[in-house]
Amino acid sequence: VAGNKELYIRLLNKFLQNNKTIINDLSKNIAQSDYEGVRQVSHTIKGVSGNLGMTGLFESSSDLEKAAKECQMDSVESRFVRFSKELQMVLSSIEAMAVSLDVVQHSLDTETVENHVLDFHQVIYLFFIPIL
């Protein structure tokens, strides 16, 4: 996103909206031994999470995708547990950030809002961008 913080926040919100049901969807795929469905969904999440700097989710998506390619149910199930935890953490963090930004924007003057938005951008950076 080349440093465009507003774009990054919009992409995070879109990620949240688009992936609220992924855990349930994947659970159904796993219950039906639909390895290709698991592989496709995990591949998509891997790509988006990698682009957004969500390293833990990227790694767990990659592991789940690999297990689905190999059609190993035990491996898929165990990797799905880690994936679910990572995804839930990311979704909860984005949701908390969105609520906080909404409260800040409705309750403070413009200058104060801009200062708080910068603070939230720093929090986003800590959650989703790997520390070098």
DSSP file with accessible surface (Angstrom, degrees, kcal/mol):
  #  RESIDUE AA STRUCTURE BP1 BP2  ACC     N-H-->O    O-->H-N    N-H-->O    O-->H-N    TCO  KAPPA ALPHA  PHI   PSI    X-CA   Y-CA   Z-CA
    1    1 A V    >         0   0   79      0, 0.0     3,-2.1     0, 0.0     6,-0.1   0.000 360.0 360.0 360.0   4.4    0.0    0.0    0.0
    2    2 A A  T 3   -     0   0  109      1,-0.3     3,-0.1     3,-0.0     0, 0.0   0.818 360.0 -51.2  51.0  41.4    3.1    2.2   -0.3
    3    3 A G  T 3  S+     0   0   67      1,-0.2     2,-1.3     2,-0.1    -1,-0.3   0.523  94.4 143.1  79.9   4.1    2.5    4.0    3.1
    4    4 A N    <>  -     0   0   69     -3,-2.1     4,-2.2     1,-0.2    -1,-0.2  -0.644  26.9-175.7 -81.1  96.9   -1.1    4.9    2.3
    5    5 A K  H  > S+     0   0   96     -2,-1.3     4,-2.4     1,-0.2    -1,-0.2   0.863  78.9  52.9 -66.2 -38.0   -2.5    4.5    5.8
    6    6 A E  H  > S+     0   0  114      2,-0.2     4,-2.3     1,-0.2    -1,-0.2   0.915 110.4  48.4 -65.3 -41.3   -6.1    5.2    4.8
    7    7 A L  H  > S+     0   0   51      2,-0.2     4,-2.7     1,-0.2    -2,-0.2   0.924 110.0  52.8 -62.3 -42.5   -6.0    2.5    2.1
    8    8 A Y  H  X S+     0   0   24     -4,-2.2     4,-2.5     1,-0.2    -2,-0.2   0.928 109.1  48.6 -60.6 -42.9   -4.5    0.1    4.5
    9    9 A I  H  X S+     0   0   22     -4,-2.4     4,-2.6     1,-0.2    -1,-0.2   0.921 111.3  50.1 -65.0 -41.4   -7.3    0.6    7.0
   10   10 A R  H  X S+     0   0  150     -4,-2.3     4,-2.5     1,-0.2    -1,-0.2   0.915 110.9  49.6 -62.0 -41.4   -9.9    0.2    4.2
   11   11 A L  H  X S+     0   0   62     -4,-2.7     4,-2.6     2,-0.2    -2,-0.2   0.896 110.0  50.8 -65.3 -38.9   -8.1   -3.1    3.1
   12   12 A L  H  X S+     0   0    0     -4,-2.5     4,-2.5     2,-0.2    -2,-0.2   0.929 111.0  48.4 -62.9 -43.8   -8.2   -4.3    6.7
   13   13 A N  H  X S+     0   0   51     -4,-2.6     4,-2.6     2,-0.2    -2,-0.2   0.903 111.5  49.5 -63.7 -39.9  -11.9   -3.6    7.0
   14   14 A K  H  X S+     0   0  130     -4,-2.5     4,-2.7     2,-0.2    -1,-0.2   0.915 109.3  52.5 -64.8 -40.3  -12.6   -5.3    3.7
   15   15 A F  H  X S+     0   0    6     -4,-2.6     4,-1.1     1,-0.2    -2,-0.2   0.932 110.0  49.3 -58.5 -45.2  -10.5   -8.3    4.9
   16   16 A L  H >< S+     0   0    7     -4,-2.5     3,-0.7     1,-0.2     4,-0.5   0.952 113.5  45.1 -59.4 -50.8  -12.7   -8.4    8.1
   17   17 A Q  H >< S+     0   0  115     -4,-2.6     3,-0.6     1,-0.2    -1,-0.2   0.881 115.0  47.7 -62.9 -39.1  -15.9   -8.2    6.1
   18   18 A N  H 3< S+     0   0   99     -4,-2.7    -1,-0.2     1,-0.2    -2,-0.2   0.626 116.0  42.3 -78.4 -14.8  -14.9  -10.9    3.6
   19   19 A N  T X< S+     0   0   18     -4,-1.1     3,-0.8    -3,-0.7     4,-0.4   0.227  72.6 107.6-123.7  18.3  -13.6  -13.4    6.1
   20   20 A K  T <  S+     0   0  107     -3,-0.6     4,-0.2    -4,-0.5     3,-0.2   0.797  91.5  37.1 -65.9 -27.6  -16.0  -13.5    9.0
   21   21 A T  T 3> S+     0   0   78     -3,-0.1     4,-2.8     1,-0.1    -1,-0.2   0.377  85.2 102.9-106.7   5.2  -17.3  -17.0    7.9
   22   22 A I  H <> S+     0   0   16     -3,-0.8     4,-3.1     1,-0.2     5,-0.3   0.880  79.1  53.3 -59.5 -41.8  -14.1  -18.5    6.7
   23   23 A I  H  > S+     0   0   36     -4,-0.4     4,-2.2     1,-0.2    -1,-0.2   0.947 113.4  43.1 -61.5 -45.2  -13.6  -20.7    9.8
   24   24 A N  H  > S+     0   0  102     -4,-0.2     4,-2.0     2,-0.2    -2,-0.2   0.908 114.1  51.4 -65.3 -42.0  -17.1  -22.2    9.5
   25   25 A D  H  X S+     0   0   61     -4,-2.8     4,-2.1     1,-0.2    -2,-0.2   0.928 112.2  45.6 -61.0 -45.3  -16.7  -22.6    5.8
   26   26 A L  H  X S+     0   0    0     -4,-3.1     4,-2.8     2,-0.2     5,-0.2   0.870 107.9  57.7 -67.0 -36.0  -13.4  -24.4    6.2
   27   27 A S  H  X S+     0   0   48     -4,-2.2     4,-2.6    -5,-0.3    -1,-0.2   0.919 108.1  47.2 -58.9 -42.2  -14.8  -26.6    9.0
   28   28 A K  H  X S+     0   0  127     -4,-2.0     4,-1.7     2,-0.2    -2,-0.2   0.918 111.3  50.8 -65.2 -43.3  -17.5  -27.8    6.5
   29   29 A N  H  <>S+     0   0   28     -4,-2.1     5,-3.3     2,-0.2    -2,-0.2   0.913 112.1  47.2 -60.2 -42.8  -14.8  -28.4    3.9
   30   30 A I  H ><5S+     0   0   15     -4,-2.8     3,-1.8     1,-0.2    -2,-0.2   0.925 108.9  53.6 -66.0 -42.9  -12.8  -30.4    6.3
   31   31 A A  H 3<5S+     0   0   85     -4,-2.6    -1,-0.2     1,-0.3    -2,-0.2   0.832 113.1  44.6 -61.2 -29.5  -15.8  -32.4    7.5
   32   32 A Q  T 3<5S-     0   0  140     -4,-1.7    -1,-0.3    -5,-0.2    -2,-0.2   0.311 112.8-119.7 -95.6   7.8  -16.5  -33.3    3.9
   33   33 A S  T < 5 +     0   0   65     -3,-1.8     2,-1.6     1,-0.2    -3,-0.2   0.843  55.4 161.2  53.2  37.3  -12.8  -34.1    3.2
   34   34 A D     >< +     0   0   60     -5,-3.3     4,-2.1     1,-0.2    -1,-0.2  -0.611   6.6 168.2 -87.4  77.8  -12.9  -31.4    0.5
   35   35 A Y  H  > S+     0   0   51     -2,-1.6     4,-2.8     1,-0.2    -1,-0.2   0.866  73.3  54.2 -62.5 -37.2   -9.1  -30.9    0.3
   36   36 A E  H  > S+     0   0   89      2,-0.2     4,-2.7     1,-0.2    -1,-0.2   0.906 108.1  49.7 -66.4 -39.4   -9.4  -28.8   -2.8
   37   37 A G  H  > S+     0   0    7      2,-0.2     4,-2.3     1,-0.2     5,-0.2   0.922 112.6  47.2 -63.2 -43.4  -11.8  -26.4   -1.1
   38   38 A V  H  X S+     0   0    1     -4,-2.1     4,-2.7     2,-0.2     5,-0.3   0.928 112.8  50.2 -62.6 -43.0   -9.5  -26.1    1.9
   39   39 A R  H  X S+     0   0   56     -4,-2.8     4,-2.5     1,-0.2    -2,-0.2   0.931 110.8  48.3 -63.0 -44.2   -6.5  -25.6   -0.4
   40   40 A Q  H  X S+     0   0  101     -4,-2.7     4,-2.2     2,-0.2    -1,-0.2   0.934 114.8  44.0 -63.8 -46.9   -8.3  -22.8   -2.3
   41   41 A V  H  X S+     0   0   33     -4,-2.3     4,-2.6     2,-0.2     5,-0.2   0.940 115.5  47.2 -65.5 -46.0   -9.5  -20.9    0.7
   42   42 A S  H  X S+     0   0    0     -4,-2.7     4,-2.5    -5,-0.2    -1,-0.2   0.884 110.6  53.5 -65.9 -33.4   -6.1  -21.2    2.5
   43   43 A H  H  X S+     0   0   89     -4,-2.5     4,-2.2    -5,-0.3    -1,-0.2   0.927 110.0  47.5 -64.7 -43.5   -4.3  -20.1   -0.6
   44   44 A T  H  X S+     0   0   84     -4,-2.2     4,-2.4     2,-0.2     5,-0.2   0.939 113.5  46.7 -62.8 -47.5   -6.4  -17.0   -0.9
   45   45 A I  H  X S+     0   0    3     -4,-2.6     4,-2.9     1,-0.2     5,-0.3   0.896 109.7  55.8 -62.9 -38.5   -6.0  -16.1    2.8
   46   46 A K  H  X S+     0   0   43     -4,-2.5     4,-2.2    -5,-0.2    -1,-0.2   0.941 109.8  45.5 -58.1 -47.5   -2.2  -16.7    2.4
   47   47 A G  H  X S+     0   0   34     -4,-2.2     4,-2.2     2,-0.2    -2,-0.2   0.945 116.7  42.6 -63.8 -48.2   -2.0  -14.3   -0.4
   48   48 A V  H  X S+     0   0   57     -4,-2.4     4,-1.9     2,-0.2    -2,-0.2   0.933 115.2  49.1 -67.0 -44.5   -4.0  -11.5    1.2
   49   49 A S  H  <>S+     0   0    0     -4,-2.9     5,-2.8    -5,-0.2     4,-0.5   0.888 110.8  51.6 -65.7 -34.6   -2.5  -11.9    4.6
   50   50 A G  H ><5S+     0   0   34     -4,-2.2     3,-1.0    -5,-0.3    -1,-0.2   0.927 110.1  48.6 -64.8 -43.1    1.0  -11.8    3.1
   51   51 A N  H 3<5S+     0   0  144     -4,-2.2    -1,-0.2     1,-0.2    -2,-0.2   0.811 113.5  47.4 -66.5 -28.8    0.2   -8.6    1.2
   52   52 A L  T 3<5S-     0   0   12     -4,-1.9    -1,-0.2    -5,-0.2    -2,-0.2   0.405 115.9-112.0 -94.8   1.3   -1.2   -7.0    4.4
   53   53 A G  T < 5 +     0   0   14     -3,-1.0     2,-1.5    -4,-0.5    -3,-0.2   0.717  66.0 146.0  79.7  22.8    1.7   -8.0    6.6
   54   54 A M     >< +     0   0    4     -5,-2.8     4,-2.8     1,-0.2     5,-0.2  -0.627  20.0 174.5 -91.8  80.1   -0.1  -10.5    8.8
   55   55 A T  H  > S+     0   0   62     -2,-1.5     4,-2.6    73,-0.4     5,-0.2   0.862  70.9  50.3 -64.2 -40.9    2.8  -12.9    9.2
   56   56 A G  H  > S+     0   0   16      2,-0.2     4,-2.3     1,-0.2    -1,-0.2   0.931 115.3  43.6 -63.5 -43.1    1.3  -15.3   11.6
   57   57 A L  H  > S+     0   0    1      2,-0.2     4,-2.6     1,-0.2     5,-0.2   0.896 111.9  54.5 -69.0 -38.5   -1.8  -15.8    9.5
   58   58 A F  H  X S+     0   0   81     -4,-2.8     4,-2.3    -9,-0.2    -2,-0.2   0.943 111.0  45.3 -58.2 -48.2    0.3  -16.0    6.4
   59   59 A E  H  X S+     0   0  101     -4,-2.6     4,-2.3     1,-0.2    -2,-0.2   0.921 114.5  46.7 -64.6 -44.0    2.4  -18.8    7.9
   60   60 A S  H  X S+     0   0    1     -4,-2.3     4,-2.3     2,-0.2    23,-0.2   0.881 112.6  50.6 -69.4 -33.3   -0.5  -20.8    9.2
   61   61 A S  H  X S+     0   0    0     -4,-2.6     4,-2.7     2,-0.2    -1,-0.2   0.908 110.1  50.2 -66.3 -41.7   -2.4  -20.4    5.9
   62   62 A S  H  X S+     0   0   40     -4,-2.3     4,-2.3    -5,-0.2    -2,-0.2   0.918 111.3  48.2 -62.6 -43.8    0.7  -21.7    4.0
   63   63 A D  H  X S+     0   0   61     -4,-2.3     4,-2.2     2,-0.2    -2,-0.2   0.906 112.8  48.3 -63.4 -41.8    0.9  -24.7    6.4
   64   64 A L  H  X S+     0   0    0     -4,-2.3     4,-2.4     2,-0.2    -2,-0.2   0.921 110.6  51.3 -66.6 -41.5   -2.8  -25.4    5.9
   65   65 A E  H  X S+     0   0    6     -4,-2.7     4,-2.4     1,-0.2    -2,-0.2   0.929 110.0  49.6 -60.4 -44.5   -2.6  -25.1    2.2
   66   66 A K  H  X S+     0   0  116     -4,-2.3     4,-1.7     1,-0.2    -1,-0.2   0.922 110.9  49.1 -62.0 -44.9    0.4  -27.5    2.1
   67   67 A A  H  <>S+     0   0    0     -4,-2.2     5,-1.5     1,-0.2     4,-0.4   0.903 110.8  50.7 -62.7 -38.9   -1.4  -30.1    4.2
   68   68 A A  H ><5S+     0   0    2     -4,-2.4     3,-1.1     1,-0.2    -1,-0.2   0.893 107.1  53.8 -67.2 -37.6   -4.5  -29.8    2.0
   69   69 A K  H 3<5S+     0   0  130     -4,-2.4    -1,-0.2     1,-0.3    -2,-0.2   0.869 109.9  48.0 -61.8 -35.5   -2.4  -30.4   -1.1
   70   70 A E  T 3<5S-     0   0   86     -4,-1.7    -1,-0.3    -5,-0.2    -2,-0.2   0.488 105.3-133.9 -84.5  -4.4   -1.0  -33.6    0.5
   71   71 A C  T < 5 +     0   0   72     -3,-1.1     2,-0.8    -4,-0.4    -3,-0.2   0.864  50.4 151.7  53.4  43.9   -4.6  -34.7    1.4
   72   72 A Q     >< -     0   0   98     -5,-1.5     4,-2.8     1,-0.2     5,-0.2  -0.869  30.3-165.2-108.2 102.1   -3.6  -35.7    4.9
   73   73 A M  H  > S+     0   0   41     -2,-0.8     4,-2.9     1,-0.2     5,-0.2   0.883  86.3  50.5 -57.5 -45.4   -6.6  -35.3    7.2
   74   74 A D  H  > S+     0   0  132      1,-0.2     4,-2.2     2,-0.2    -1,-0.2   0.926 114.5  45.2 -59.7 -43.0   -4.7  -35.4   10.5
   75   75 A S  H  > S+     0   0   19      2,-0.2     4,-2.4     1,-0.2     5,-0.2   0.906 112.4  51.1 -67.6 -41.3   -2.3  -32.7    9.3
   76   76 A V  H  X S+     0   0    1     -4,-2.8     4,-2.3    -9,-0.2    -2,-0.2   0.945 111.5  48.2 -61.1 -47.0   -5.1  -30.6    7.9
   77   77 A E  H  X S+     0   0   89     -4,-2.9     4,-1.5     2,-0.2    -2,-0.2   0.923 113.5  45.5 -62.8 -44.1   -7.1  -30.8   11.1
   78   78 A S  H  X S+     0   0   74     -4,-2.2     4,-1.3    -5,-0.2    -1,-0.2   0.903 115.5  46.5 -69.3 -37.5   -4.1  -29.9   13.3
   79   79 A R  H  X S+     0   0   71     -4,-2.4     4,-2.6     1,-0.2    -1,-0.2   0.820 106.3  59.8 -73.4 -28.3   -3.0  -27.0   11.0
   80   80 A F  H  X S+     0   0   25     -4,-2.3     4,-3.0    -5,-0.2    -1,-0.2   0.871  99.5  57.4 -65.0 -36.2   -6.6  -25.8   10.9
   81   81 A V  H  X S+     0   0   76     -4,-1.5     4,-1.9     2,-0.2    -1,-0.2   0.951 110.8  42.0 -59.6 -48.3   -6.5  -25.3   14.7
   82   82 A R  H  X S+     0   0   85     -4,-1.3     4,-2.5     1,-0.2    -2,-0.2   0.930 114.3  51.9 -64.4 -45.1   -3.5  -23.0   14.4
   83   83 A F  H  X S+     0   0    0     -4,-2.6     4,-3.1   -23,-0.2     5,-0.3   0.925 108.5  51.5 -56.6 -46.1   -5.0  -21.2   11.4
   84   84 A S  H  X S+     0   0   20     -4,-3.0     4,-2.7     1,-0.2    -1,-0.2   0.903 110.3  48.2 -60.3 -43.2   -8.3  -20.6   13.2
   85   85 A K  H  X S+     0   0  148     -4,-1.9     4,-2.2    -5,-0.2    -1,-0.2   0.922 113.8  46.8 -63.8 -44.6   -6.5  -19.1   16.2
   86   86 A E  H  X S+     0   0   43     -4,-2.5     4,-2.3     2,-0.2    -2,-0.2   0.929 114.4  46.6 -63.3 -46.3   -4.4  -16.8   14.0
   87   87 A L  H  X S+     0   0    0     -4,-3.1     4,-3.1     1,-0.2     5,-0.2   0.926 111.7  50.8 -63.9 -43.9   -7.4  -15.7   11.9
   88   88 A Q  H  X S+     0   0   96     -4,-2.7     4,-2.7    -5,-0.3     5,-0.2   0.907 109.9  50.6 -61.7 -40.0   -9.6  -15.1   14.9
   89   89 A M  H  X S+     0   0   94     -4,-2.2     4,-2.3    -5,-0.2    -1,-0.2   0.935 113.0  45.9 -62.3 -45.4   -6.8  -13.0   16.5
   90   90 A V  H  X S+     0   0    3     -4,-2.3     4,-2.6     2,-0.2     5,-0.2   0.947 114.3  47.1 -63.4 -48.5   -6.5  -10.9   13.3
   91   91 A L  H  X S+     0   0   11     -4,-3.1     4,-2.6     1,-0.2    -2,-0.2   0.915 113.1  49.0 -62.3 -41.2  -10.2  -10.5   12.8
   92   92 A S  H  X S+     0   0   54     -4,-2.7     4,-2.6    -5,-0.2    -1,-0.2   0.900 111.6  49.8 -64.0 -40.2  -10.7   -9.5   16.5
   93   93 A S  H  X S+     0   0   26     -4,-2.3     4,-2.3    -5,-0.2    -2,-0.2   0.916 112.3  46.5 -65.3 -43.7   -7.8   -7.0   16.3
   94   94 A I  H  X S+     0   0    1     -4,-2.6     4,-2.8     2,-0.2    -2,-0.2   0.928 113.0  50.0 -64.9 -42.9   -9.2   -5.4   13.1
   95   95 A E  H  X S+     0   0   92     -4,-2.6     4,-2.5    -5,-0.2     5,-0.2   0.924 111.3  48.2 -62.5 -43.2  -12.7   -5.2   14.6
   96   96 A A  H  X S+     0   0   55     -4,-2.6     4,-2.5     1,-0.2    -1,-0.2   0.911 112.6  49.3 -63.3 -40.9  -11.4   -3.6   17.8
   97   97 A M  H  X S+     0   0   14     -4,-2.3     4,-2.8     2,-0.2     5,-0.2   0.931 110.7  50.0 -63.8 -44.3   -9.4   -1.1   15.8
   98   98 A A  H  X S+     0   0   28     -4,-2.8     4,-2.3     2,-0.2    -2,-0.2   0.921 112.1  47.2 -62.7 -43.3  -12.5   -0.3   13.6
   99   99 A V  H  X S+     0   0   87     -4,-2.5     4,-2.6     2,-0.2     5,-0.2   0.934 113.1  49.3 -63.4 -44.5  -14.7    0.3   16.7
  100  100 A S  H  X S+     0   0   45     -4,-2.5     4,-2.7     1,-0.2    -2,-0.2   0.918 111.4  48.5 -62.7 -43.7  -12.0    2.4   18.3
  101  101 A L  H  X S+     0   0   13     -4,-2.8     4,-2.7     2,-0.2    -1,-0.2   0.909 111.3  50.9 -63.4 -40.0  -11.6    4.5   15.2
  102  102 A D  H  X S+     0   0   84     -4,-2.3     4,-1.6    -5,-0.2    -2,-0.2   0.933 112.1  46.3 -63.9 -44.5  -15.3    5.0   14.9
  103  103 A V  H  X S+     0   0   85     -4,-2.6     4,-1.3     2,-0.2    -2,-0.2   0.938 114.1  48.5 -62.6 -45.8  -15.6    6.1   18.6
  104  104 A V  H >X S+     0   0   14     -4,-2.7     4,-1.5     1,-0.2     3,-0.6   0.937 110.6  50.6 -61.8 -45.1  -12.7    8.5   18.2
  105  105 A Q  H 3< S+     0   0  108     -4,-2.7    -1,-0.2     1,-0.2    -2,-0.2   0.815 114.5  43.7 -66.7 -28.3  -14.0   10.0   15.0
  106  106 A H  H 3< S+     0   0  146     -4,-1.6    -1,-0.2    -5,-0.2    -2,-0.2   0.640 119.2  40.1 -90.8 -11.5  -17.4   10.6   16.5
  107  107 A S  H << S+     0   0   79     -4,-1.3     2,-0.3    -3,-0.6    -2,-0.2   0.562 105.1  58.0-117.3  -7.9  -16.3   12.0   19.9
  108  108 A L  S  < S-     0   0   65     -4,-1.5     0, 0.0    -5,-0.2     0, 0.0  -0.832  80.7 -98.8-125.7 161.6  -13.3   14.3   19.3
  109  109 A D     >  -     0   0   98     -2,-0.3     4,-2.5     1,-0.1     5,-0.2  -0.247  47.1 -98.6 -70.8 166.9  -12.4   17.4   17.3
  110  110 A T  H  > S+     0   0  104      1,-0.2     4,-2.5     2,-0.2     5,-0.2   0.892 120.2  49.6 -58.4 -45.3  -10.5   17.0   14.0
  111  111 A E  H  > S+     0   0  137      1,-0.2     4,-1.9     2,-0.2    -1,-0.2   0.939 113.6  46.0 -63.4 -43.0   -7.0   17.6   15.3
  112  112 A T  H  > S+     0   0   40      1,-0.2     4,-2.4     2,-0.2    -1,-0.2   0.909 110.6  54.1 -66.4 -39.4   -7.4   15.2   18.1
  113  113 A V  H  X S+     0   0   18     -4,-2.5     4,-2.9     1,-0.2     5,-0.2   0.940 106.6  51.8 -59.4 -45.8   -8.9   12.6   15.8
  114  114 A E  H  X S+     0   0  117     -4,-2.5     4,-2.0     1,-0.2    -1,-0.2   0.915 109.7  49.7 -59.8 -39.4   -5.9   12.9   13.5
  115  115 A N  H  X S+     0   0   83     -4,-1.9     4,-1.8     1,-0.2    -1,-0.2   0.918 112.8  46.5 -65.0 -41.9   -3.5   12.3   16.4
  116  116 A H  H  X S+     0   0   67     -4,-2.4     4,-2.5     2,-0.2    -2,-0.2   0.888 108.2  55.8 -68.6 -37.6   -5.5    9.2   17.6
  117  117 A V  H  X S+     0   0   22     -4,-2.9     4,-2.4     1,-0.2    -2,-0.2   0.930 106.5  51.1 -61.2 -39.6   -5.6    7.8   14.0
  118  118 A L  H  X S+     0   0   76     -4,-2.0     4,-1.9    -5,-0.2    -1,-0.2   0.921 108.4  52.0 -62.8 -40.2   -1.8    8.1   13.9
  119  119 A D  H  X S+     0   0   81     -4,-1.8     4,-1.9     1,-0.2    -2,-0.2   0.926 109.9  48.7 -60.8 -43.1   -1.7    6.2   17.2
  120  120 A F  H  X S+     0   0   38     -4,-2.5     4,-2.8     1,-0.2    -1,-0.2   0.867 106.4  56.4 -66.2 -34.6   -3.9    3.5   15.8
  121  121 A H  H  X S+     0   0   16     -4,-2.4     4,-2.5     1,-0.2    -1,-0.2   0.899 106.1  51.1 -62.8 -36.8   -1.7    3.3   12.7
  122  122 A Q  H  X S+     0   0  122     -4,-1.9     4,-2.2     2,-0.2    -2,-0.2   0.909 110.1  49.2 -66.4 -39.2    1.2    2.6   15.0
  123  123 A V  H  X S+     0   0   65     -4,-1.9     4,-2.3     2,-0.2    -2,-0.2   0.932 110.4  50.7 -64.2 -44.3   -0.8   -0.2   16.7
  124  124 A I  H  X S+     0   0    5     -4,-2.8     4,-2.8     1,-0.2     5,-0.4   0.932 108.6  52.6 -57.4 -45.2   -1.7   -1.7   13.3
  125  125 A Y  H  X S+     0   0  126     -4,-2.5     4,-2.1     1,-0.2    -1,-0.2   0.929 109.4  48.6 -59.0 -42.9    2.0   -1.6   12.4
  126  126 A L  H  < S+     0   0  120     -4,-2.2    -1,-0.2     1,-0.2    -2,-0.2   0.885 116.4  42.9 -66.3 -36.8    2.9   -3.5   15.5
  127  127 A F  H  < S+     0   0  110     -4,-2.3    -2,-0.2    -5,-0.1    -1,-0.2   0.873 128.6  21.9 -75.5 -38.3    0.2   -6.1   15.0
  128  128 A F  H  < S+     0   0    8     -4,-2.8   -73,-0.4    -5,-0.2    -3,-0.2   0.597 105.6  73.3-115.7 -12.6    0.6   -6.8   11.3
  129  129 A I  S  < S-     0   0   48     -4,-2.1   -75,-0.1    -5,-0.4    -1,-0.1  -0.912  82.7-117.6-107.5 127.0    4.0   -5.7   10.1
  130  130 A P        -     0   0   57      0, 0.0     2,-0.4     0, 0.0    -2,-0.1  -0.313  26.0-117.4 -63.6 141.6    6.9   -8.0   11.2
  131  131 A I              0   0  141     -5,-0.1    -5,-0.0     1,-0.0     0, 0.0  -0.665 360.0 360.0 -79.4 128.2    9.5   -6.4   13.4
  132  132 A L              0   0  199     -2,-0.4    -1,-0.0    -3,-0.0    -3,-0.0  -0.583 360.0 360.0 -89.9 360.0   12.9   -6.4   11.6
